[in-house]
Amino acid sequence: MIDLLIAGGGPAGLATAIHGALAGLEAVVVEPRPTPIDKACGEGLMPGGVRHLRDLGIPLAGQPFRGIRYVDAVTGRHAEGLFRTGPGLGARRTELQAALAERAAQLGVRVLPGRIDQVRQDVDRVTAAGLTARYLVAADGLHSPVRRRLGLSAAPEPRRRARYGLRRHYAVEPWSDLVEVHWSARCEAYVTPLAPDRIGVAVLTCDQAPFDVQLARFPLLSARLAAVGATGAPTAVRGAGPLRQGARVRVAGRVLFVGDAAGYVDALTGEGLTLAVTAAGELVRCVRAGRPQAYEQAWRDLTRSYRTLTASLLWARHQPRLAPRIVPAAARLPRTFTRAVNLLA
């Protein structure tokens, strides 16, 4: 019998399959789309995620970055927090997924075309997509069909405005070896170095408006892009949202959730990819030990810093008096800002 039947062949699903194979478990991935899949993503891996991929035997090309820089979109005032444990890595999501898929194939993981919607389980097995396994891992993204089918999605919080992400690539040389987060009155823009000749620009916002309209809210960033010749032939815009997606549990009988399907606060702190690959390891460890229910607490422990810091920043972002003070406060308290950056590294 299959040990792990995995719904979703993105980074979270493939990382789970690789962990499972290395632990001696048979893992099968079911994914309806061909690899690689391009999606809206900040495309930055924190140092912990880089180390984790290296431990899994996954070589990954990309552009190293030394830390995070917060920038006021109008005044240019900024704060920098440098990593203490090695660099992060900017990497195209498509290249990350392709590298994970290659490693999974080396380990004998089967990837089957298909979609998992219906799930049946009893005390010792779960059946989905015509396959039977000991456990089903739902790694099927932000709006997880498995989570929705099982009635495990948390209700949206009242009066909380939905946030959306938009991403575009520019074929220019990165001007910094830091990930820049530009703060405007209504949204944030992330600039991630991805290669010697490419950057990614992602905007997080509550406003549903075209990318160029959003970018105009960052005059210094717009001027910088124009100065380096980034106005010609950018890539198509990718979008995602609403970003906040709650999950009531991470373990439901023999169904376990990982990656965005396990619940998502916001992309503000850039932890999505790193948490996906590290939580996959915790999931497999709990299953391998015969204690799948322990994964709920392991997930909570692993994501606590991310959830706390992200929720705090989001709260401040939506306070009219506090939002303009985020960057100045970080600049005035460089040690505190650096500690916060490394809390997530």
C-alpha positions, 0 to 999 in steps of 0.5 A: 500500500502507498504510504503517502498519497500527496495531492499537489505537485508544487514545492510543498507536495514535492518536498513532502514526497522527497522527505518521505522517500528518504525516510523509506516511505512510498510516496505518490504525487497526484497533480493535474498540471505539468511541471513546472507550474508558475504562480504568483510568489515572492520567490525568496528562500530564507537561510533556513530554507536554503539549508533545508534544500541542501540537506535534501540533496537539491542543488538550486541556482539563484541569486543569494541575498544577505538580508532584508531592507525596509524602504519608505516608498516616498522619503527613501528612509530605510532600515536593514537587517542582515542574516547571521546564519548565511544568505537567503536565495532568490530563485524562480519558483519554476526552477525550484519546482523543477529541481524538486521534481528532479530530486523526487524522480531520482528517489523513485517518487511517482507523479501521476496526472490527476486531481484529488477532490473526493476523499474517503477514509476509515481507521487504517486507510484513505482512498482518493483519485482511485488510489488507496494509501495509509495517509493523504497529504493535502499540499494543494495550495492556498484554496485547497480543494481537499480542505474545502471538501472536508469542511476544514476551512476557517470562516473569514474574519469579519471586517478584515479586508482581503489582501492580494499578491501580484508579481512581475519579472524584469530583465535587469541586473539587481541593484542590491544584494538585499530583498527590498520591501517598499512601504507605501500608504496602502500596499507593499512592494518586494524586490527580490534578486533572482539572477544576475540579470533578473529581479522579481517585483511583487506587490501586496495590496487590498486594492484590486487594481492593475499592476502598473497602477499599484506600482505607481504608488512607489515613486522611488521604486518606479524611478529606480526601475526606469533608471535601470531600463526595466520599463521594456518587456517585463513578464506577464503579471501573476496574481494570487488571493485572497491571501489569508486562508484559515484552516481549522486543523492540520490533521483530520484522521488520515489526512494531513495538510502542508504548505499553504493548504495548512493555513496562511496568514499573509506573504508580508514576511516572505516565509511561504516557501521556507515554511513549506519545505520545513513543515514537510519534514515535520509531517514525515517525521511524525508519520514515520514515528507512528504519531501523525496526530503530533504533526498538529503541534509540530506545525504550530511550533514551527510556524509560531514566530511567522504567525505572530510577527506577520499578524502583528505587522498586518495589525500595524499596517491597518492602523492609520497612525501606526502604518507610516511609522513602521519603517521609521521605527525599524530605522531607529531600532536597528538591533530590534529589526535585525533580531526580527529578521533573524527570528524568521531566518 
